[in-house]
Amino acid sequence: GESVGLHLPTLSVQEGDNSIINCAYSNSASDYFIWYKQESGKGPQFIIDIRSNMDKRQGQRVTVLLNKTVKHLSLQIAATQPGDSAVYFCAENRWGNNRLAFGKGNQVVVIP
Amino acid sequence: GAVVSQHPSWVICKSGTSVKIECRSLDFQATTMFWYRQFPKQSLMLMATSNEGSKATYEQGVEKDKFLINHASLTLSTLTVTSAHPEDSSFYICSARDASGGEETQYFGPGTRLLVL
């Protein structure tokens, strides 16, 4: 289902520390996962993706981990910066169609 | 690369009028575009899948006669909110998939904020 409620889980992190954002997905048939960053009033911005045949993928300051056994996805941001403050969404591409299903979102607040 | 634009970025209209929102892929061709709406503090909700040269596929609960979608070319899809009402006020976001090379990643536009008075 889609996101419900008006309160996003919020992670407050000190500038320079590492951030970990978690996401649970429900469809074991999903084979492609993406993390998006959305700043206030803007559209989602692609961060990193991972396919189900992998369990880890690294980008610039970001790492995505996939645990298919427990259907869990995480995004790690190294040395968090003020510009990382945003809402982060995980999305899954369900097998058999091309539609993305978005998670509820996690608000990250970076404290200078 | 992979830039998607939307126009307008925001619009205020009177109840009962229709509003058209454009979504363009600027540097790639998109056979498929997607339209989402997003309420404050909530996730993106897929409204419909726009297919170039054919009818859009609407999600359950989305009125196709109210939200008209036209995908006239490989770089342009439009969403028209017909007879808009205050409850249609929302943030509308489009995305496009670069079909070249079999990519699955969707790239999003900056969104259009609609306020219906």
Chai-1 contact restraints between the chains, C-beta under 6 A:
chainA,res_idxA,chainB,res_idxB,connection_type,confidence,min_distance_angstrom,max_distance_angstrom,comment,restraint_id
A,E2,B,S43,contact,1.0,0.0,6.0,A-B,restraint_1
A,E2,B,M45,contact,1.0,0.0,6.0,A-B,restraint_2
A,S3,B,Q42,contact,1.0,0.0,6.0,A-B,restraint_3
A,S3,B,S43,contact,1.0,0.0,6.0,A-B,restraint_4
A,L6,B,K41,contact,1.0,0.0,6.0,A-B,restraint_5
A,L8,B,K41,contact,1.0,0.0,6.0,A-B,restraint_6
A,Y32,B,E104,contact,1.0,0.0,6.0,A-B,restraint_7
A,K42,B,P110,contact,1.0,0.0,6.0,A-B,restraint_8
A,G43,B,I93,contact,1.0,0.0,6.0,A-B,restraint_9
A,G43,B,F108,contact,1.0,0.0,6.0,A-B,restraint_10
A,G43,B,G109,contact,1.0,0.0,6.0,A-B,restraint_11
A,G43,B,P110,contact,1.0,0.0,6.0,A-B,restraint_12
A,G43,B,G111,contact,1.0,0.0,6.0,A-B,restraint_13
A,P44,B,F108,contact,1.0,0.0,6.0,A-B,restraint_14
A,R99,B,L46,contact,1.0,0.0,6.0,A-B,restraint_15
A,L100,B,Q106,contact,1.0,0.0,6.0,A-B,restraint_16
A,F102,B,S43,contact,1.0,0.0,6.0,A-B,restraint_17
A,F102,B,L44,contact,1.0,0.0,6.0,A-B,restraint_18
A,K104,B,S43,contact,1.0,0.0,6.0,A-B,restraint_19
A,G105,B,S43,contact,1.0,0.0,6.0,A-B,restraint_20
